Amino acid sequence: MAAADYDAKWGISYEPQGQAQVTGKLQKALGAPLARYERALEIGAGTGYFSLNLLQAGVVEEAVATDISQGMLDALSASAAELGLADRVQATRTEAERLPFPDDSFDLVFGHAVLHHLPDLDAAFREFRRVLKPGGVVAFAGEPSHYGDRVAAWPKRAALAFAPAWRRIVGAGRRIDFDDPVEQQEHALEHVVDVHAFTPGDLGGFARRAGFDAVRVSGEELVAGWFGWANRTLESTAEIKQVPHLWFQYAYHGYRALKTVDERVLEPRLPPAIFYNLLVSARAPVSSGRSAAAPVGDAALNGRGQPAAAAR
């Protein structure tokens, strides 16, 4: 079962490093300093990396984590118990297009790398809008960019061509099951469940049609993405235990350095469409005669209800 070793496979951490990564991703999607949300809903929570870290970081008081896989949710519940969070998170198996929650139930609806799996995104965004309180926010990160995904294919192809020479240089053998039919079938399944790749207009359009205000779409990872995909492609061809530790140090620190270049130099200046991942956020409008369900400490909005960082 994929859920059994999912956290180990992806290096998921519930330590301060994991909390910093998750809060940073949410803040980037919102384009504003993080507030404190009393009740949050995660779509496609998997084993709970985002929900559990946001709870530990104090950004979210109470979370409802949803997924279509009961195995993932069982793993999430087990981790929540180990972390002492069982009474603050509820795991619910459901599809995003038909959420079993009352209207105006949440202050935050969020997810990571999940929208591109959903068949009917217009229906899903209508549901997000329905369950959000007036003034609540929606934020999704890690969604594949249509153009960025195509560009990322170039370093992958180049790495495959260079892989035999790279394995000789680092002294690693060819992975035994690299041509295994089962392995290839599992890899092919990734493309079956990846329903969409987006342009910024696509993502913004789903939110606007659902009635959201202050829609914001941004991009992340350009040179860091190229570097990372090239390295991961090389590693996928080798017996991983034979790859020297020095290589992983180079790959990690190189990625972090290029990610800094992306964040400080490229992301503020280049159009979101060319980046590997897209992020989208928006706010549910405040209905006439109703008080906003604004999170505690939410002073990062300008007078038009837009994130201050997006109103430049």
Secondary structure, 3 states (H helix, E strand, C coil): CHHHHHHHHCCCCCCHHHHHHHHHHHHHHHCCCCCEEEEEEECCCCCCHHHHHHHHHCCEEEEEEEECCHHHHHHHHHHHHHCCCHHHEEEEECCCCCCCCCCCCEEEEEEECCHHHCCCHHHHHHHHHHHEEEEEEEEEEEEEEHHHHHHHHHHHHHHHHHHHHHHHHHCCCECCCCCCHHHHHHHHHHHHHCCCCECHHHHHHHHHHCCCEEEEEEEECCHHHHHHHHHHHHHHCECHHHCCHHHHHHHHHHHHHHHHHHHHHHCCCCCHHHCCEEEEEEECCCCCCCCCCCCECCCCECCCCCEHHHCC
